[in-house]
Amino acid sequence: MGILEVKGVNKRFGGLQALGDVNLSVKQNTVHAIIGPNGAGKSTLLNCLVGKLMPDSGSVMFDGQSVLGRKPHEINQMGISRVFQTPEIFADLSVLENVMIPCFARRDGAFRLHAYETVGSERDIRGQAEHMLEDVNMADKRHMHAGSLSRGDKRRLEMAMCLVQEPKLLLLDEPTAGMARADTNNTIDLLKEIKAKRDITMCIIEHDMHVVFSLAERITVLAQGTPLVEETPENIKGHPKVREAYLGEAQV
């Protein structure tokens, strides 16, 4: 059994079958990538995992508990954090303030700065946030306006905001989208460092195969909402079903 178990998940949007009988098992403390051509159902699956979409049928279990029917903030409290395609930060606040915000417990699930109760003193929270910024090599930018950061640093900040919550599972939706190669390589290095330091599972949706093959231990390939192959990176390369999904015809 994996820490994340998806069984028989189906999702339709009108006449479109976005997901068809998807099964996925993500083992604890591994990096699992989900890849596939545009329209394969990757984002739909991710949205089912975090409570933004409800599958028509099937089950999604995380650490032995169902996530279905729960609100996104409840799933977050279960130990699942998500990094979005476009970094979601508070642009008007400082880098340090951004990382402090997740250190507050929600009262009502609304993401409002004044809808929180503190966990520990503000001094403790500040110290926790500063330590996290050191972990992601952003301590020297803690007083900067978050909105002024480069895309690569905004991504790094968003990861710090997720990691300070000590999640068991980190979902990354195209974490290097729109980045220059140097920032992409820095993000790969950061994720490797995070994985080496923490007991954490990662599930990555990504189009950049350089990123996928640099990080993933297992890869699931989707095509037209249906899993084609789940294999190690070595066995994915050149697999006829994968080549057919991407190129339109089998290459053997």
C-alpha positions as CSV (number, residue, x, y, z in Angstrom):
1,M,0.0,0.0,0.0
2,G,1.2,3.5,-0.9
3,I,0.7,6.6,1.2
4,L,-1.5,7.8,-1.7
5,E,-3.9,5.2,-3.3
6,V,-6.1,6.2,-6.2
7,K,-8.5,3.4,-7.4
8,G,-11.0,3.4,-10.2
9,V,-11.3,7.2,-10.5
10,N,-13.5,8.5,-13.3
11,K,-14.4,12.1,-14.1
12,R,-16.5,13.5,-17.0
13,F,-17.1,17.0,-18.1
14,G,-20.2,16.8,-20.2
15,G,-19.3,14.5,-23.1
16,L,-15.6,14.5,-22.3
17,Q,-14.1,11.6,-20.4
18,A,-11.3,13.5,-18.6
19,L,-10.3,10.5,-16.4
20,G,-11.2,6.9,-17.1
21,D,-10.7,4.3,-14.4
22,V,-7.4,5.8,-13.1
23,N,-5.4,3.7,-10.6
24,L,-2.3,5.1,-9.0
25,S,-0.2,4.0,-6.0
26,V,2.5,6.4,-4.7
27,K,4.9,4.8,-2.2
28,Q,5.9,6.7,0.9
29,N,9.1,8.7,0.8
30,T,9.5,8.4,-3.0
31,V,9.3,10.9,-5.9
32,H,6.5,9.9,-8.3
33,A,6.0,11.7,-11.6
34,I,2.8,11.9,-13.7
35,I,3.4,12.7,-17.3
36,G,1.4,12.7,-20.5
37,P,0.6,14.9,-23.5
38,N,-1.7,17.9,-23.2
39,G,-5.2,16.9,-22.4
40,A,-4.1,13.6,-20.8
41,G,-5.9,14.4,-17.5
42,K,-3.0,15.3,-15.3
43,S,-4.4,18.5,-13.9
44,T,-7.8,17.0,-13.5
45,L,-6.3,14.1,-11.5
46,L,-4.3,16.6,-9.3
47,N,-7.5,18.6,-8.7
48,C,-9.2,15.5,-7.5
49,L,-6.4,14.8,-5.1
50,V,-6.6,18.2,-3.4
51,G,-10.4,18.6,-3.2
52,K,-10.9,21.1,-6.0
53,L,-12.8,18.5,-8.0
54,M,-15.0,15.5,-7.0
55,P,-14.6,12.4,-9.0
56,D,-17.7,10.8,-10.5
57,S,-16.6,7.5,-9.0
58,G,-13.6,5.8,-7.4
59,S,-11.6,6.4,-4.3
60,V,-8.7,8.5,-3.2
61,M,-7.0,7.5,0.0
62,F,-4.2,9.3,1.7
63,D,-2.4,7.8,4.7
64,G,-5.4,5.5,5.2
65,Q,-8.0,8.2,5.1
66,S,-10.3,9.2,2.2
67,V,-9.8,12.7,0.8
68,L,-13.1,12.7,-1.1
69,G,-15.7,15.2,0.1
70,R,-13.2,17.2,2.1
71,K,-12.5,20.9,1.5
72,P,-9.0,21.9,0.2
73,H,-8.0,23.3,3.6
74,E,-9.0,20.1,5.3
75,I,-6.9,18.1,2.9
76,N,-4.0,20.5,3.6
77,Q,-4.4,19.8,7.3
78,M,-4.2,16.0,6.6
79,G,-0.6,16.6,5.4
80,I,-0.9,17.4,1.7
81,S,0.6,20.6,0.3
82,R,0.5,21.8,-3.3
83,V,2.8,23.9,-5.3
84,F,0.9,25.5,-8.2
85,Q,2.0,26.2,-11.8
86,T,2.0,29.9,-11.1
87,P,3.5,30.6,-7.7
88,E,0.8,31.5,-5.1
89,I,2.3,34.0,-2.8
90,F,1.3,37.2,-1.0
91,A,3.0,39.8,-3.3
92,D,2.4,42.7,-1.0
93,L,4.1,41.1,2.0
94,S,7.8,40.4,2.8
95,V,9.3,37.1,2.1
96,L,9.5,36.3,5.8
97,E,5.8,37.3,6.4
98,N,4.8,34.9,3.6
99,V,6.5,32.0,5.3
100,M,5.0,33.0,8.7
101,I,1.4,32.9,7.5
102,P,1.2,29.1,7.2
103,C,2.5,28.8,10.8
104,F,-1.0,30.1,12.0
105,A,-3.9,27.7,12.5
106,R,-7.1,28.4,10.6
107,R,-10.2,29.2,12.5
108,D,-12.7,28.8,9.7
109,G,-10.8,27.7,6.6
110,A,-10.9,31.1,5.0
111,F,-7.5,32.2,3.8
112,R,-7.5,35.6,5.5
113,L,-4.6,37.0,7.6
114,H,-6.9,37.9,10.5
115,A,-8.8,34.5,10.5
116,Y,-6.0,32.7,12.4
117,E,-5.1,31.7,15.9
118,T,-1.4,31.6,16.6
119,V,0.4,28.3,17.3
120,G,3.1,29.3,19.8
121,S,4.3,32.8,20.2
122,E,5.0,35.2,17.3
123,R,8.7,35.0,18.2
124,D,8.6,31.2,17.9
125,I,6.8,31.5,14.5
126,R,9.3,34.1,13.2
127,G,12.1,31.8,14.2
128,Q,10.5,28.8,12.5
129,A,10.0,30.9,9.3
130,E,13.6,32.2,9.4
131,H,14.9,28.6,9.8
132,M,12.8,27.5,6.8
133,L,14.2,30.4,4.6
134,E,17.7,29.2,5.5
135,D,16.8,25.7,4.3
136,V,15.8,27.0,0.9
137,N,18.7,29.5,0.7
138,M,16.5,32.6,0.9
139,A,17.5,33.9,4.3
140,D,19.3,36.9,2.7
141,K,16.0,37.9,1.0
142,R,13.7,37.7,4.0
143,H,12.9,41.4,4.1
144,M,12.4,41.8,0.4
145,H,8.9,42.4,-1.1
146,A,7.7,39.0,-2.3
147,G,6.3,40.6,-5.5
148,S,9.7,41.8,-6.5
149,L,11.3,38.3,-6.6
150,S,12.3,36.5,-9.8
151,R,10.1,33.6,-10.9
152,G,12.6,31.1,-9.6
153,D,12.7,32.8,-6.2
154,K,8.9,33.0,-6.1
155,R,8.8,29.3,-6.6
156,R,11.4,28.8,-3.9
157,L,9.4,30.9,-1.6
158,E,6.2,29.0,-2.3
159,M,8.0,25.7,-1.5
160,A,9.1,27.2,1.8
161,M,5.5,28.2,2.6
162,C,4.5,24.6,1.9
163,L,7.4,22.9,3.7
164,V,7.0,25.0,6.9
165,Q,3.7,23.1,7.4
166,E,5.7,19.8,7.5
167,P,3.6,18.0,4.9
168,K,3.8,14.3,4.4
169,L,3.0,14.7,0.6
170,L,4.1,17.5,-1.6
171,L,2.2,17.9,-4.9
172,L,4.1,19.9,-7.5
173,D,2.2,21.1,-10.6
174,E,4.8,21.9,-13.3
175,P,7.2,23.4,-10.7
176,T,9.6,24.6,-13.5
177,A,7.0,26.1,-15.9
178,G,8.2,29.3,-17.5
179,M,11.7,29.1,-16.0
180,A,15.0,29.7,-17.7
181,R,17.3,26.6,-17.7
182,A,19.4,27.9,-14.8
183,D,16.4,28.4,-12.6
184,T,15.1,25.0,-13.6
185,N,18.4,23.4,-12.6
186,N,18.3,25.3,-9.3
187,T,14.8,24.0,-8.6
188,I,15.9,20.4,-9.3
189,D,18.8,20.8,-6.9
190,L,16.5,22.3,-4.3
191,L,14.0,19.4,-4.6
192,K,16.9,16.9,-4.2
193,E,18.0,18.7,-1.1
194,I,14.5,18.7,0.3
195,K,14.1,15.0,-0.4
196,A,17.5,14.2,1.2
197,K,16.7,16.2,4.4
198,R,13.0,15.2,5.0
199,D,10.8,12.2,5.3
200,I,8.5,13.5,2.5
201,T,6.8,12.0,-0.5
202,M,6.6,14.0,-3.7
203,C,4.2,13.7,-6.7
204,I,5.2,15.8,-9.7
205,I,3.3,16.8,-12.8
206,E,5.8,18.0,-15.4
207,H,6.3,18.4,-19.1
208,D,10.1,18.9,-18.9
209,M,11.6,15.5,-19.2
210,H,14.9,16.8,-17.9
211,V,13.1,17.5,-14.6
212,V,11.3,14.2,-14.6
213,F,14.3,12.0,-15.2
214,S,16.4,14.0,-12.8
215,L,14.0,13.5,-9.9
216,A,11.5,10.7,-10.4
217,E,11.8,7.2,-9.0
218,R,8.5,6.0,-10.6
219,I,6.6,7.5,-13.5
220,T,3.0,7.1,-14.5
221,V,2.1,8.0,-18.1
222,L,-1.5,9.2,-18.8
223,A,-3.1,9.4,-22.2
224,Q,-6.6,10.6,-22.8
225,G,-7.4,10.2,-19.1
226,T,-6.2,6.6,-18.9
227,P,-2.9,5.3,-17.4
228,L,-0.8,3.6,-20.0
229,V,2.4,2.7,-18.1
230,E,3.8,2.9,-14.6
231,E,7.5,2.2,-14.6
232,T,11.0,3.3,-13.5
233,P,12.5,6.1,-15.5
234,E,14.9,3.6,-17.1
235,N,12.0,1.5,-18.4
236,I,9.9,4.5,-19.5
237,K,12.5,5.7,-22.0
238,G,11.7,4.3,-25.4
239,H,8.6,2.4,-24.2
240,P,6.4,1.8,-27.3
241,K,3.2,2.9,-25.5
242,V,4.8,6.1,-24.3
243,R,6.2,6.9,-27.8
244,E,2.7,6.2,-29.2
245,A,1.1,8.6,-26.7
246,Y,3.5,11.4,-27.5
247,L,4.3,10.8,-31.2
248,G,1.0,9.4,-32.4
249,E,2.4,6.1,-33.5
250,A,4.3,3.2,-31.9
251,Q,8.0,3.2,-32.5
252,V,9.6,-0.2,-31.8
